[in-house]
Amino acid sequence: MADRTASEKERGKKDRAKNDRADAESLLLDESSCITFVELQRASGLSETEITELVEIGVFEQSTRDNVNWVFSSRCISQARTALRLRNDFELNTEGVALALTYLERIRELEGRLHELECQLLK
């Protein structure tokens, strides 16, 4: 009984910590917040080279055009994490990841537009 209770308490602590991280991330990931190149690299798991290539391809847009200190919208974190999953799950090169990210973004935009049109029809 004591082992089970301790195990349940530990699981509860882990779940709360996971929820706290998710809450913190959701606060961070908005259009107005900015992150540095290093913060994007740490938060996403992508290499410096991969991020640089995705910037050059145009997937990640810099908030500033200063070549010394790149600053990005914090929204890039979710894009970068998706890029990492695409690379790992499908063994895509950077160009393949960029293409997949572009299509995923376009799908999200179209789904949003479709939802707006459906709401207008219901009025």
ZAVEXTOR-649110 format. One record per residue: residue number from 1; residue in one letter; x negated, y, z negated of N, C-alpha, C in turn. Coordinates in nm, 2 decimals, m for minus. Layout:
// ZAVEXTOR-649110
<atom pos="NUM" code="A" n_east="X" n_north="Y" n_up="Z" ca_east="X" ca_north="Y" ca_up="Z" c_east="X" c_north="Y" c_up="Z"/>
...
***
This chain:
// ZAVEXTOR-649110
<atom pos="1" code="M" n_east="m0.08" n_north="m0.12" n_up="0.00" ca_east="0.00" ca_north="0.00" ca_up="0.00" c_east="m0.09" c_north="0.13" c_up="0.00"/>
<atom pos="2" code="A" n_east="m0.19" n_north="0.13" n_up="m0.08" ca_east="m0.28" ca_north="0.24" ca_up="m0.09" c_east="m0.35" c_north="0.26" c_up="0.04"/>
<atom pos="3" code="D" n_east="m0.40" n_north="0.15" n_up="0.11" ca_east="m0.46" ca_north="0.16" ca_up="0.23" c_east="m0.37" c_north="0.22" c_up="0.34"/>
<atom pos="4" code="R" n_east="m0.25" n_north="0.18" n_up="0.34" ca_east="m0.15" ca_north="0.23" ca_up="0.44" c_east="m0.12" c_north="0.38" c_up="0.42"/>
<atom pos="5" code="T" n_east="m0.11" n_north="0.42" n_up="0.29" ca_east="m0.09" ca_north="0.56" ca_up="0.26" c_east="m0.21" c_north="0.64" c_up="0.30"/>
<atom pos="6" code="A" n_east="m0.32" n_north="0.60" n_up="0.28" ca_east="m0.44" ca_north="0.67" ca_up="0.31" c_east="m0.45" c_north="0.68" c_up="0.46"/>
<atom pos="7" code="S" n_east="m0.42" n_north="0.57" n_up="0.53" ca_east="m0.43" ca_north="0.57" ca_up="0.68" c_east="m0.32" c_north="0.67" c_up="0.74"/>
<atom pos="8" code="E" n_east="m0.20" n_north="0.67" n_up="0.68" ca_east="m0.10" ca_north="0.76" ca_up="0.72" c_east="m0.14" c_north="0.91" c_up="0.70"/>
<atom pos="9" code="K" n_east="m0.20" n_north="0.93" n_up="0.59" ca_east="m0.25" ca_north="1.07" ca_up="0.56" c_east="m0.35" c_north="1.11" c_up="0.66"/>
<atom pos="10" code="E" n_east="m0.45" n_north="1.02" n_up="0.69" ca_east="m0.55" ca_north="1.05" ca_up="0.79" c_east="m0.49" c_north="1.08" c_up="0.92"/>
<atom pos="11" code="R" n_east="m0.40" n_north="1.00" n_up="0.96" ca_east="m0.33" ca_north="1.01" ca_up="1.09" c_east="m0.26" c_north="1.15" c_up="1.10"/>
<atom pos="12" code="G" n_east="m0.19" n_north="1.18" n_up="0.99" ca_east="m0.12" ca_north="1.31" ca_up="0.98" c_east="m0.22" c_north="1.43" c_up="0.99"/>
<atom pos="13" code="K" n_east="m0.34" n_north="1.42" n_up="0.93" ca_east="m0.44" ca_north="1.52" ca_up="0.94" c_east="m0.49" c_north="1.54" c_up="1.08"/>
<atom pos="14" code="K" n_east="m0.51" n_north="1.43" n_up="1.15" ca_east="m0.55" ca_north="1.43" ca_up="1.29" c_east="m0.45" c_north="1.49" c_up="1.38"/>
<atom pos="15" code="D" n_east="m0.32" n_north="1.46" n_up="1.35" ca_east="m0.21" ca_north="1.51" ca_up="1.43" c_east="m0.20" c_north="1.66" c_up="1.41"/>
<atom pos="16" code="R" n_east="m0.21" n_north="1.71" n_up="1.29" ca_east="m0.20" ca_north="1.85" ca_up="1.26" c_east="m0.32" c_north="1.93" c_up="1.32"/>
<atom pos="17" code="A" n_east="m0.44" n_north="1.87" n_up="1.32" ca_east="m0.56" ca_north="1.93" ca_up="1.38" c_east="m0.54" c_north="1.94" c_up="1.53"/>
<atom pos="18" code="K" n_east="m0.48" n_north="1.83" n_up="1.59" ca_east="m0.46" ca_north="1.83" ca_up="1.73" c_east="m0.36" c_north="1.94" c_up="1.77"/>
<atom pos="19" code="N" n_east="m0.25" n_north="1.95" n_up="1.69" ca_east="m0.15" ca_north="2.06" ca_up="1.72" c_east="m0.21" c_north="2.20" c_up="1.70"/>
<atom pos="20" code="D" n_east="m0.29" n_north="2.21" n_up="1.60" ca_east="m0.35" ca_north="2.34" ca_up="1.58" c_east="m0.44" c_north="2.38" c_up="1.70"/>
<atom pos="21" code="R" n_east="m0.52" n_north="2.29" n_up="1.75" ca_east="m0.60" ca_north="2.31" ca_up="1.87" c_east="m0.51" c_north="2.35" c_up="1.99"/>
<atom pos="22" code="A" n_east="m0.40" n_north="2.28" n_up="2.01" ca_east="m0.31" ca_north="2.31" ca_up="2.12" c_east="m0.25" c_north="2.44" c_up="2.10"/>
<atom pos="23" code="D" n_east="m0.21" n_north="2.48" n_up="1.98" ca_east="m0.15" ca_north="2.61" ca_up="1.95" c_east="m0.26" c_north="2.72" c_up="1.98"/>
<atom pos="24" code="A" n_east="m0.38" n_north="2.70" n_up="1.94" ca_east="m0.49" ca_north="2.80" ca_up="1.96" c_east="m0.51" c_north="2.81" c_up="2.11"/>
<atom pos="25" code="E" n_east="m0.51" n_north="2.70" n_up="2.18" ca_east="m0.53" ca_north="2.71" ca_up="2.33" c_east="m0.42" c_north="2.78" c_up="2.40"/>
<atom pos="26" code="S" n_east="m0.30" n_north="2.75" n_up="2.36" ca_east="m0.19" ca_north="2.82" ca_up="2.42" c_east="m0.19" c_north="2.97" c_up="2.40"/>
<atom pos="27" code="L" n_east="m0.24" n_north="3.01" n_up="2.29" ca_east="m0.26" ca_north="3.16" ca_up="2.26" c_east="m0.36" c_north="3.21" c_up="2.35"/>
<atom pos="28" code="L" n_east="m0.47" n_north="3.14" n_up="2.38" ca_east="m0.58" ca_north="3.18" ca_up="2.46" c_east="m0.55" c_north="3.19" c_up="2.61"/>
<atom pos="29" code="L" n_east="m0.46" n_north="3.10" n_up="2.66" ca_east="m0.45" ca_north="3.08" ca_up="2.80" c_east="m0.34" c_north="3.17" c_up="2.86"/>
<atom pos="30" code="D" n_east="m0.36" n_north="3.30" n_up="2.86" ca_east="m0.27" ca_north="3.39" ca_up="2.92" c_east="m0.35" c_north="3.48" c_up="3.02"/>
<atom pos="31" code="E" n_east="m0.28" n_north="3.55" n_up="3.10" ca_east="m0.34" ca_north="3.63" ca_up="3.21" c_east="m0.42" c_north="3.75" c_up="3.15"/>
<atom pos="32" code="S" n_east="m0.39" n_north="3.80" n_up="3.04" ca_east="m0.45" ca_north="3.92" ca_up="2.99" c_east="m0.58" c_north="3.89" c_up="2.91"/>
<atom pos="33" code="S" n_east="m0.60" n_north="3.77" n_up="2.86" ca_east="m0.72" ca_north="3.73" ca_up="2.79" c_east="m0.83" c_north="3.70" c_up="2.89"/>
<atom pos="34" code="C" n_east="m0.95" n_north="3.73" n_up="2.85" ca_east="m1.07" ca_north="3.71" ca_up="2.94" c_east="m1.17" c_north="3.62" c_up="2.87"/>
<atom pos="35" code="I" n_east="m1.24" n_north="3.54" n_up="2.94" ca_east="m1.35" ca_north="3.45" ca_up="2.89" c_east="m1.47" c_north="3.47" c_up="2.97"/>
<atom pos="36" code="T" n_east="m1.58" n_north="3.44" n_up="2.91" ca_east="m1.71" ca_north="3.44" ca_up="2.99" c_east="m1.74" c_north="3.31" c_up="3.06"/>
<atom pos="37" code="F" n_east="m1.84" n_north="3.32" n_up="3.14" ca_east="m1.88" ca_north="3.20" ca_up="3.22" c_east="m1.91" c_north="3.08" c_up="3.12"/>
<atom pos="38" code="V" n_east="m1.99" n_north="3.11" n_up="3.02" ca_east="m2.03" ca_north="3.01" ca_up="2.92" c_east="m1.91" c_north="2.95" c_up="2.85"/>
<atom pos="39" code="E" n_east="m1.81" n_north="3.04" n_up="2.81" ca_east="m1.69" ca_north="2.99" ca_up="2.74" c_east="m1.61" c_north="2.90" c_up="2.84"/>
<atom pos="40" code="L" n_east="m1.60" n_north="2.94" n_up="2.96" ca_east="m1.53" ca_north="2.85" ca_up="3.06" c_east="m1.60" c_north="2.72" c_up="3.07"/>
<atom pos="41" code="Q" n_east="m1.73" n_north="2.72" n_up="3.08" ca_east="m1.81" ca_north="2.60" ca_up="3.09" c_east="m1.79" c_north="2.51" c_up="2.97"/>
<atom pos="42" code="R" n_east="m1.79" n_north="2.56" n_up="2.85" ca_east="m1.77" ca_north="2.49" ca_up="2.72" c_east="m1.63" c_north="2.43" c_up="2.71"/>
<atom pos="43" code="A" n_east="m1.53" n_north="2.51" n_up="2.75" ca_east="m1.39" ca_north="2.47" ca_up="2.73" c_east="m1.35" c_north="2.37" c_up="2.84"/>
<atom pos="44" code="S" n_east="m1.42" n_north="2.37" n_up="2.95" ca_east="m1.37" ca_north="2.28" ca_up="3.06" c_east="m1.45" c_north="2.15" c_up="3.07"/>
<atom pos="45" code="G" n_east="m1.58" n_north="2.16" n_up="3.04" ca_east="m1.66" ca_north="2.04" ca_up="3.06" c_east="m1.73" c_north="2.04" c_up="3.20"/>
<atom pos="46" code="L" n_east="m1.70" n_north="2.14" n_up="3.28" ca_east="m1.76" ca_north="2.14" ca_up="3.42" c_east="m1.90" c_north="2.19" c_up="3.40"/>
<atom pos="47" code="S" n_east="m1.99" n_north="2.16" n_up="3.49" ca_east="m2.13" ca_north="2.21" ca_up="3.49" c_east="m2.13" c_north="2.35" c_up="3.54"/>
<atom pos="48" code="E" n_east="m2.25" n_north="2.41" n_up="3.52" ca_east="m2.27" ca_north="2.55" ca_up="3.57" c_east="m2.26" c_north="2.55" c_up="3.72"/>
<atom pos="49" code="T" n_east="m2.32" n_north="2.45" n_up="3.79" ca_east="m2.32" ca_north="2.44" ca_up="3.93" c_east="m2.17" c_north="2.42" c_up="3.99"/>
<atom pos="50" code="E" n_east="m2.10" n_north="2.34" n_up="3.92" ca_east="m1.96" ca_north="2.32" ca_up="3.97" c_east="m1.88" c_north="2.45" c_up="3.95"/>
<atom pos="51" code="I" n_east="m1.89" n_north="2.52" n_up="3.84" ca_east="m1.81" ca_north="2.64" ca_up="3.83" c_east="m1.86" c_north="2.74" c_up="3.93"/>
<atom pos="52" code="T" n_east="m1.99" n_north="2.75" n_up="3.95" ca_east="m2.04" ca_north="2.85" ca_up="4.05" c_east="m1.99" c_north="2.82" c_up="4.19"/>
<atom pos="53" code="E" n_east="m1.99" n_north="2.69" n_up="4.23" ca_east="m1.93" ca_north="2.65" ca_up="4.36" c_east="m1.78" c_north="2.68" c_up="4.37"/>
<atom pos="54" code="L" n_east="m1.71" n_north="2.65" n_up="4.26" ca_east="m1.56" ca_north="2.68" ca_up="4.27" c_east="m1.54" c_north="2.83" c_up="4.27"/>
<atom pos="55" code="V" n_east="m1.62" n_north="2.91" n_up="4.22" ca_east="m1.61" ca_north="3.06" ca_up="4.23" c_east="m1.64" c_north="3.10" c_up="4.38"/>
<atom pos="56" code="E" n_east="m1.75" n_north="3.04" n_up="4.43" ca_east="m1.79" ca_north="3.07" ca_up="4.57" c_east="m1.68" c_north="3.03" c_up="4.67"/>
<atom pos="57" code="I" n_east="m1.61" n_north="2.92" n_up="4.64" ca_east="m1.51" ca_north="2.87" ca_up="4.73" c_east="m1.38" c_north="2.96" c_up="4.71"/>
<atom pos="58" code="G" n_east="m1.37" n_north="3.02" n_up="4.60" ca_east="m1.25" ca_north="3.10" ca_up="4.57" c_east="m1.14" c_north="3.05" c_up="4.48"/>
<atom pos="59" code="V" n_east="m1.17" n_north="2.93" n_up="4.42" ca_east="m1.08" ca_north="2.87" ca_up="4.33" c_east="m1.06" c_north="2.95" c_up="4.20"/>
<atom pos="60" code="F" n_east="m1.18" n_north="2.99" n_up="4.14" ca_east="m1.18" ca_north="3.07" ca_up="4.02" c_east="m1.21" c_north="3.21" c_up="4.06"/>
<atom pos="61" code="E" n_east="m1.12" n_north="3.30" n_up="4.03" ca_east="m1.14" ca_north="3.45" ca_up="4.06" c_east="m1.20" c_north="3.51" c_up="3.93"/>
<atom pos="62" code="Q" n_east="m1.30" n_north="3.59" n_up="3.95" ca_east="m1.36" ca_north="3.66" ca_up="3.84" c_east="m1.28" c_north="3.78" c_up="3.81"/>
<atom pos="63" code="S" n_east="m1.27" n_north="3.82" n_up="3.69" ca_east="m1.20" ca_north="3.94" ca_up="3.65" c_east="m1.29" c_north="4.06" c_up="3.67"/>
<atom pos="64" code="T" n_east="m1.42" n_north="4.04" n_up="3.67" ca_east="m1.51" ca_north="4.15" ca_up="3.70" c_east="m1.60" c_north="4.10" c_up="3.81"/>
<atom pos="65" code="R" n_east="m1.65" n_north="4.19" n_up="3.89" ca_east="m1.74" ca_north="4.16" ca_up="4.00" c_east="m1.88" c_north="4.18" c_up="3.97"/>
<atom pos="66" code="D" n_east="m1.91" n_north="4.20" n_up="3.84" ca_east="m2.05" ca_north="4.22" ca_up="3.80" c_east="m2.12" c_north="4.08" c_up="3.81"/>
<atom pos="67" code="N" n_east="m2.23" n_north="4.07" n_up="3.89" ca_east="m2.30" ca_north="3.95" ca_up="3.91" c_east="m2.38" c_north="3.90" c_up="3.79"/>
<atom pos="68" code="V" n_east="m2.40" n_north="3.99" n_up="3.70" ca_east="m2.48" ca_north="3.95" ca_up="3.58" c_east="m2.39" c_north="3.88" c_up="3.48"/>
<atom pos="69" code="N" n_east="m2.28" n_north="3.93" n_up="3.44" ca_east="m2.19" ca_north="3.87" ca_up="3.34" c_east="m2.05" c_north="3.84" c_up="3.41"/>
<atom pos="70" code="W" n_east="m2.03" n_north="3.72" n_up="3.45" ca_east="m1.90" ca_north="3.68" ca_up="3.51" c_east="m1.80" c_north="3.67" c_up="3.40"/>
<atom pos="71" code="V" n_east="m1.68" n_north="3.73" n_up="3.42" ca_east="m1.57" ca_north="3.72" ca_up="3.33" c_east="m1.45" c_north="3.67" c_up="3.40"/>
<atom pos="72" code="F" n_east="m1.38" n_north="3.58" n_up="3.34" ca_east="m1.26" ca_north="3.52" ca_up="3.41" c_east="m1.14" c_north="3.53" c_up="3.32"/>
<atom pos="73" code="S" n_east="m1.02" n_north="3.52" n_up="3.39" ca_east="m0.90" ca_north="3.51" ca_up="3.31" c_east="m0.90" c_north="3.38" c_up="3.24"/>
<atom pos="74" code="S" n_east="m0.85" n_north="3.38" n_up="3.12" ca_east="m0.85" ca_north="3.25" ca_up="3.04" c_east="m0.76" c_north="3.15" c_up="3.10"/>
<atom pos="75" code="R" n_east="m0.68" n_north="3.18" n_up="3.20" ca_east="m0.60" ca_north="3.08" ca_up="3.27" c_east="m0.69" c_north="2.99" c_up="3.35"/>
<atom pos="76" code="C" n_east="m0.81" n_north="3.03" n_up="3.38" ca_east="m0.91" ca_north="2.94" ca_up="3.45" c_east="m0.95" c_north="2.82" c_up="3.37"/>
<atom pos="77" code="I" n_east="m0.93" n_north="2.82" n_up="3.24" ca_east="m0.96" ca_north="2.71" ca_up="3.15" c_east="m0.87" c_north="2.59" c_up="3.20"/>
<atom pos="78" code="S" n_east="m0.74" n_north="2.61" n_up="3.21" ca_east="m0.66" ca_north="2.50" ca_up="3.25" c_east="m0.69" c_north="2.45" c_up="3.39"/>
<atom pos="79" code="Q" n_east="m0.72" n_north="2.54" n_up="3.48" ca_east="m0.76" ca_north="2.51" ca_up="3.62" c_east="m0.89" c_north="2.42" c_up="3.61"/>
<atom pos="80" code="A" n_east="m0.99" n_north="2.47" n_up="3.53" ca_east="m1.11" ca_north="2.40" ca_up="3.52" c_east="m1.10" c_north="2.26" c_up="3.46"/>
<atom pos="81" code="R" n_east="m1.01" n_north="2.25" n_up="3.36" ca_east="m0.99" ca_north="2.11" ca_up="3.30" c_east="m0.92" c_north="2.02" c_up="3.41"/>
<atom pos="82" code="T" n_east="m0.83" n_north="2.08" n_up="3.48" ca_east="m0.77" ca_north="2.00" ca_up="3.59" c_east="m0.87" c_north="1.96" c_up="3.69"/>
<atom pos="83" code="A" n_east="m0.96" n_north="2.05" n_up="3.72" ca_east="m1.07" ca_north="2.02" ca_up="3.82" c_east="m1.16" c_north="1.90" c_up="3.77"/>
<atom pos="84" code="L" n_east="m1.19" n_north="1.91" n_up="3.64" ca_east="m1.27" ca_north="1.80" ca_up="3.58" c_east="m1.20" c_north="1.66" c_up="3.59"/>
<atom pos="85" code="R" n_east="m1.07" n_north="1.66" n_up="3.56" ca_east="m0.99" ca_north="1.54" ca_up="3.57" c_east="m0.98" c_north="1.49" c_up="3.71"/>
<atom pos="86" code="L" n_east="m0.96" n_north="1.58" n_up="3.81" ca_east="m0.96" ca_north="1.54" ca_up="3.95" c_east="m1.10" c_north="1.48" c_up="3.99"/>
<atom pos="87" code="R" n_east="m1.20" n_north="1.55" n_up="3.95" ca_east="m1.34" ca_north="1.50" ca_up="3.98" c_east="m1.36" c_north="1.36" c_up="3.93"/>
<atom pos="88" code="N" n_east="m1.32" n_north="1.34" n_up="3.80" ca_east="m1.35" ca_north="1.21" ca_up="3.73" c_east="m1.26" c_north="1.10" c_up="3.78"/>
<atom pos="89" code="D" n_east="m1.13" n_north="1.13" n_up="3.79" ca_east="m1.03" ca_north="1.03" ca_up="3.82" c_east="m1.03" c_north="0.99" c_up="3.97"/>
<atom pos="90" code="F" n_east="m1.06" n_north="1.08" n_up="4.06" ca_east="m1.06" ca_north="1.05" ca_up="4.20" c_east="m1.20" c_north="1.06" c_up="4.27"/>
<atom pos="91" code="E" n_east="m1.30" n_north="1.08" n_up="4.19" ca_east="m1.44" ca_north="1.09" ca_up="4.23" c_east="m1.45" c_north="1.19" c_up="4.35"/>
<atom pos="92" code="L" n_east="m1.39" n_north="1.30" n_up="4.34" ca_east="m1.39" ca_north="1.41" ca_up="4.44" c_east="m1.51" c_north="1.49" c_up="4.43"/>
<atom pos="93" code="N" n_east="m1.56" n_north="1.54" n_up="4.54" ca_east="m1.67" ca_north="1.64" ca_up="4.54" c_east="m1.61" c_north="1.78" c_up="4.52"/>
<atom pos="94" code="T" n_east="m1.69" n_north="1.88" n_up="4.51" ca_east="m1.64" ca_north="2.01" ca_up="4.47" c_east="m1.53" c_north="2.06" c_up="4.58"/>
<atom pos="95" code="E" n_east="m1.56" n_north="2.04" n_up="4.70" ca_east="m1.47" ca_north="2.08" ca_up="4.81" c_east="m1.33" c_north="2.01" c_up="4.80"/>
<atom pos="96" code="G" n_east="m1.34" n_north="1.88" n_up="4.77" ca_east="m1.21" ca_north="1.81" ca_up="4.75" c_east="m1.14" c_north="1.85" c_up="4.63"/>
<atom pos="97" code="V" n_east="m1.21" n_north="1.88" n_up="4.52" ca_east="m1.14" ca_north="1.94" ca_up="4.40" c_east="m1.08" c_north="2.07" c_up="4.43"/>
<atom pos="98" code="A" n_east="m1.15" n_north="2.16" n_up="4.50" ca_east="m1.10" ca_north="2.29" ca_up="4.54" c_east="m0.97" c_north="2.27" c_up="4.62"/>
<atom pos="99" code="L" n_east="m0.97" n_north="2.18" n_up="4.72" ca_east="m0.85" ca_north="2.16" ca_up="4.80" c_east="m0.73" c_north="2.11" c_up="4.72"/>
<atom pos="100" code="A" n_east="m0.76" n_north="2.02" n_up="4.63" ca_east="m0.65" ca_north="1.96" ca_up="4.55" c_east="m0.60" c_north="2.07" c_up="4.45"/>
<atom pos="101" code="L" n_east="m0.68" n_north="2.15" n_up="4.39" ca_east="m0.64" ca_north="2.26" ca_up="4.31" c_east="m0.55" c_north="2.36" c_up="4.38"/>
<atom pos="102" code="T" n_east="m0.60" n_north="2.39" n_up="4.51" ca_east="m0.52" ca_north="2.49" ca_up="4.59" c_east="m0.38" c_north="2.43" c_up="4.62"/>
<atom pos="103" code="Y" n_east="m0.37" n_north="2.30" n_up="4.65" ca_east="m0.24" ca_north="2.24" ca_up="4.68" c_east="m0.16" c_north="2.24" c_up="4.55"/>
<atom pos="104" code="L" n_east="m0.22" n_north="2.20" n_up="4.44" ca_east="m0.14" ca_north="2.20" ca_up="4.31" c_east="m0.08" c_north="2.33" c_up="4.28"/>
<atom pos="105" code="E" n_east="m0.16" n_north="2.44" n_up="4.29" ca_east="m0.12" ca_north="2.57" ca_up="4.26" c_east="0.00" c_north="2.61" c_up="4.36"/>
<atom pos="106" code="R" n_east="m0.01" n_north="2.58" n_up="4.48" ca_east="0.09" ca_north="2.61" ca_up="4.58" c_east="0.22" c_north="2.53" c_up="4.55"/>
<atom pos="107" code="I" n_east="0.21" n_north="2.41" n_up="4.50" ca_east="0.32" ca_north="2.33" ca_up="4.46" c_east="0.39" c_north="2.40" c_up="4.34"/>
<atom pos="108" code="R" n_east="0.31" n_north="2.44" n_up="4.24" ca_east="0.37" ca_north="2.51" ca_up="4.13" c_east="0.45" c_north="2.64" c_up="4.17"/>
<atom pos="109" code="E" n_east="0.39" n_north="2.71" n_up="4.26" ca_east="0.45" ca_north="2.83" ca_up="4.31" c_east="0.58" c_north="2.80" c_up="4.38"/>
<atom pos="110" code="L" n_east="0.58" n_north="2.70" n_up="4.47" ca_east="0.70" ca_north="2.66" ca_up="4.54" c_east="0.81" c_north="2.61" c_up="4.44"/>
<atom pos="111" code="E" n_east="0.77" n_north="2.53" n_up="4.34" ca_east="0.87" ca_north="2.48" ca_up="4.25" c_east="0.93" c_north="2.59" c_up="4.17"/>
<atom pos="112" code="G" n_east="0.85" n_north="2.69" n_up="4.13" ca_east="0.90" ca_north="2.81" ca_up="4.07" c_east="1.00" c_north="2.89" c_up="4.15"/>
<atom pos="113" code="R" n_east="0.97" n_north="2.90" n_up="4.28" ca_east="1.06" ca_north="2.97" ca_up="4.37" c_east="1.19" c_north="2.89" c_up="4.39"/>
<atom pos="114" code="L" n_east="1.18" n_north="2.76" n_up="4.40" ca_east="1.29" ca_north="2.68" ca_up="4.41" c_east="1.38" c_north="2.69" c_up="4.29"/>
<atom pos="115" code="H" n_east="1.32" n_north="2.69" n_up="4.17" ca_east="1.40" ca_north="2.71" ca_up="4.05" c_east="1.47" c_north="2.84" c_up="4.05"/>
<atom pos="116" code="E" n_east="1.41" n_north="2.95" n_up="4.09" ca_east="1.47" ca_north="3.08" ca_up="4.10" c_east="1.59" c_north="3.08" c_up="4.20"/>
<atom pos="117" code="L" n_east="1.57" n_north="3.02" n_up="4.31" ca_east="1.68" ca_north="3.01" ca_up="4.41" c_east="1.80" c_north="2.92" c_up="4.36"/>
<atom pos="118" code="E" n_east="1.77" n_north="2.82" n_up="4.29" ca_east="1.87" ca_north="2.73" ca_up="4.23" c_east="1.95" c_north="2.81" c_up="4.12"/>
<atom pos="119" code="C" n_east="1.88" n_north="2.89" n_up="4.04" ca_east="1.95" ca_north="2.98" ca_up="3.94" c_east="2.04" c_north="3.08" c_up="4.01"/>
<atom pos="120" code="Q" n_east="2.00" n_north="3.13" n_up="4.12" ca_east="2.08" ca_north="3.23" ca_up="4.19" c_east="2.20" c_north="3.17" c_up="4.25"/>
<atom pos="121" code="L" n_east="2.19" n_north="3.04" n_up="4.29" ca_east="2.31" ca_north="2.97" ca_up="4.35" c_east="2.41" c_north="2.94" c_up="4.24"/>
<atom pos="122" code="L" n_east="2.37" n_north="2.92" n_up="4.12" ca_east="2.46" ca_north="2.89" ca_up="4.01" c_east="2.54" c_north="3.01" c_up="3.96"/>
<atom pos="123" code="K" n_east="2.49" n_north="3.13" n_up="4.00" ca_east="2.56" ca_north="3.25" ca_up="3.95" c_east="2.69" c_north="3.27" c_up="4.01"/>
***
